[in-house]
Amino acid sequence: MDAARATGILEAVLFVLGQPVPLKRLHELLPELEPQTLRELLRQLGDAYAAGQHALRIQEVAGGYQLVTHEDLAPWVKQALE
């Protein structure tokens, strides 16, 4: 599997689950990729979000990885949820 496809899968899984996903679970989903490779792909995806001024970020939290909104957008997200 090429890196672009793997990154797309990681992004989709983080988006849909909406909670921290442990590296172990990501490795179960993509067993052909080593955990170090998964970490690197997540780092690259996070860097791409940051470089492109996107609203999303990859955050390592609670022993896993999560797709989150940028903290600067909290007031609008909060208002949308009310």
Secondary structure, DSSP 8 states (H G I E B T S, - for coil): --HHHHHHHHHHHHHHH-S-EEHHHHHHHSTTS-HHHHHHHHHHHHHHHHHTT-SEEEEEETTEEEEEE-GGGHHHHHHHH-
